[in-house]
Amino acid sequence: MTTDRRHPAGFWLDTCGDDLTPRPSLRGNDVADVVIVGGGFTGLWTAYSLAKNEPSLRIVVLEKDIAGWGASGRNGGWCSSDLVSPPEAVAARYGQDAAVAMRSAMVDTVVEVGRVCEVEDIDAHYVRGGTLKVATSMLEAERLRADLETSRHFGWTDDDRRWLDADDARERIAVDDMVGATFSPHCAVVHPGRLARGLARVVERMGVRIAEGTTATAVGPGRVRTERGTVRAGVVVRALEGATGSLRGHGRLLLAVHIHMGVTEPLPPAFWDAVGWREGEALSDMRPVFVYAQRTRDDRIAFGLARGHPHPGSLTPTYVVPTAARALRATLSRLFPMAAGARIDSLWSGYIGMSRDWFPSVGLRDGVAWAGGYFGDGVSTANLAGRTLADLIAGRESDLTRLPWVGHRWRPWEPQPLPMVGVAGLFTAMRWADAVESRTGRPSRALGLVERLLPD
Ligand SMILES: Cc1cc2nc3c(=O)[nH]c(=O)nc-3n(C[C@H](O)[C@H](O)[C@H](O)COP(=O)(O)OP(=O)(O)OC[C@H]3O[C@@H](n4cnc5c(N)ncnc54)[C@H](O)[C@@H]3O)c2cc1C
C-alpha cells in the first residue's frame, strides 16, 4: 500500500507491525455462503463470529484497499460502551428497558473485545482503563453533572460512573485548569491498526478469504458485483460505513464525514511524572468541540477533535486539511501546557458514517445484511454488530437479536446538497460555540443552532 503526505495512512497503520502489501484480489467470479463487503471492524468481526460459530461456512471478504484502511485503522482507539445514540434517545424510540439492554450489551462488548484479543493472541495494546471526562470550566462541569444524572436514570450507579473532584481527577490525569471530572470503568483503549490487522490475520487463519484491492460496485440479494467479477452467496453483508454511498442505489443511507487525528512525538518522563495518566484511561472533555485522547504504549498522546466535514458518499477522503493541525495543537497546549511545544509526528484523517436520525443499525432482510451508522463510536459497536449478524444469519434468536437497533430503519438523507449544507452548518456552529465559550466562559447562542441542526 502506498501512502503520501497528503493522503497518509496515519500513525496506527504505520506502526501496526504488519506487512501492508495487499492480499490477492478477486479474480473472476466466485461463490460463497456469505460475502462481506468491507474489511473494517464490522466486516472482520462479522467474519470472525460467523467462522467461530460455523467453521464450515465459506466466507469471502471483499476490500477495496487493504483490511483496516478505512476508519477502523484510523480512529482514536476508544473501545467504549458509548453508543452514538445516548440512552435517552434509545429510550425515546424503543423504551426504557431497550435502552438499558442496549447499554449493558455495550458494556459487555468492551470486555468481549479484550477477551478475543487475549484468546486469539492479538496484541492490540488493549487496556481497560476506563474513561475520564474532564471539565475545565463551570459550564463543562454543569454538563458533566447533567450527564451523570442521566446515567443514574438508566440504572448506572457510582460503580459505573462517578464524580471526581478536581484533586482526585488530577491524581489520574493532571489536565490544566480542571474543575472536576467523571470516571467510568466501561472503556478500553486499543491500538486500532494492530486490532484491525491482527483480526484480519486471525479470520484468515480460520479459513476466511480476504480479497483486497477489490471494489464492490453493486450489492443485492444473492450477489455482489465488483470490478473484478461477481461473487454469488446466500447472504451478502454490507459493511462499508462511510463508504456506503459509493454503492449504486445507496447514496442517501449514510453520509460520509471526514475527521482528523494526530499523534505527538513520544513525550519525556518529566511530562508523564507531572501528568500521570498511568492506567490507560481514555480522556475526553465536555466542550462543544470535544477532544478524545489516549496515551499510547510508546508515551505519545494520540488525539482528535469533534470537528468534521461532510462529503458526498461516493467520496471517501483521506487527505489532511491544514486547519486540523492548528486546532489539534491549540487543544494540546490548552490541556497540557507542558506539551505545547511537542511535535505532532503524524496527522491523518478518515471518514465515518452518519445516519439521518443519528442512530446505528444492524439487520438482515431478503438475504442482505448490514451494520453501521456508528458515527464516532464504532470500535466496540462493530464487535456487537458482528456477533449480532452472526446470530441473524444463522437464524438464531438471542439476547443480541432482540436489541433495539436490530432492524432499525434509517430515514434516508435528503438529496444533495442539502445534507452537505446542513451538516457543514452543524460543525461550523459547534466551532463557533466552542470559540465563544472559551472566550467568555458562557454558553454561546450557536449551541441553539447546533440543537436545531442535529438530525432528528
Ligand atoms: C479519525 C477517526 C477517529 C475515530 N475515533 C473513534 C474512537 O475513538 N472510538 C470509536 O468507537 N470510534 C471511532 N471512530 C469511528 C470508528 O473508527 C468507525 O465507526 C469504525 O471503524 C467503522 O468500522 P467499519 O468496519 O464499519 O467501517 P470502515 O473501517 O470504514 O471499513 C469499511 C471498509 O470498506 C472498504 N471499502 C470502501 N468502499 C468499498 C467498496 N466499494 N468495496 C469494497 N470495500 C470498500 C474501505 O476501504 C474500508 O476498509 C473514529 C473514526 C475516525 C475516522
The ligand as a Gaussian input file, in Angstrom:
#p B3LYP/6-31G(d) Opt

LIG

0 1
 C      -10.349000       9.886000      12.925000
 C      -11.364000       8.932000      13.496000
 C      -11.447000       8.752000      14.883000
 C      -12.368000       7.844000      15.417000
 N      -12.322000       7.567000      16.756000
 C      -13.101000       6.584000      17.258000
 C      -12.933000       6.151000      18.597000
 O      -12.023000       6.582000      19.317000
 N      -13.790000       5.207000      19.078000
 C      -14.771000       4.660000      18.303000
 O      -15.532000       3.835000      18.801000
 N      -14.906000       5.010000      17.008000
 C      -14.078000       5.926000      16.453000
 N      -14.178000       6.237000      15.140000
 C      -15.170000       5.531000      14.335000
 C      -14.749000       4.103000      14.035000
 O      -13.409000       4.077000      13.590000
 C      -15.669000       3.519000      12.960000
 O      -17.009000       3.639000      13.388000
 C      -15.416000       2.051000      12.691000
 O      -14.056000       1.814000      12.474000
 C      -16.241000       1.622000      11.471000
 O      -15.828000       0.334000      11.067000
 P      -16.432000      -0.247000       9.730000
 O      -15.794000      -1.542000       9.513000
 O      -17.904000      -0.230000       9.782000
 O      -16.010000       0.803000       8.604000
 P      -14.568000       1.040000       7.974000
 O      -13.478000       0.800000       8.912000
 O      -14.609000       2.393000       7.294000
 O      -14.465000      -0.101000       6.888000
 C      -15.066000      -0.042000       5.613000
 C      -14.100000      -0.705000       4.648000
 O      -14.709000      -0.786000       3.371000
 C      -13.725000      -0.525000       2.370000
 N      -14.448000      -0.097000       1.180000
 C      -14.895000       1.127000       0.854000
 N      -15.577000       1.096000      -0.306000
 C      -15.562000      -0.190000      -0.726000
 C      -16.110000      -0.865000      -1.841000
 N      -16.835000      -0.230000      -2.743000
 N      -15.891000      -2.194000      -1.967000
 C      -15.165000      -2.880000      -1.034000
 N      -14.626000      -2.280000       0.050000
 C      -14.843000      -0.964000       0.206000
 C      -12.843000       0.543000       2.992000
 O      -11.566000       0.563000       2.396000
 C      -12.822000       0.119000       4.453000
 O      -11.708000      -0.706000       4.756000
 C      -13.278000       7.143000      14.555000
 C      -13.198000       7.324000      13.185000
 C      -12.235000       8.195000      12.645000
 C      -12.148000       8.354000      11.159000

